[in-house]
Amino acid sequence: MADKDADGRKVFVGGIPFGVDQHNIREDFGKFGEIEDVYMPTDRETGKYRGFGFITFINPRDAEEASQTMNG
């Protein structure tokens, strides 16, 4: 699931399967435009990704397209 936040450049991505890393996210979402940042929080105890993240695009239009295309 991908939802866009209020500033228009950041997309929330939920339901990320375990084993997927920032490189995979950049590959999948990079086709929509230039990515400024990928943030995927980790569990403090295990160090594993928690299954969600935030992608910040340079251009708000790219975030909108990614959100619409990848949602669901």
Secondary structure by P-SEA (a helix, b strand, c coil): cbbbcccccbbbbccccccccaaaaaaaacccccccbbbbbbccccccccccbbbbbccaaaaaaaaaaacc
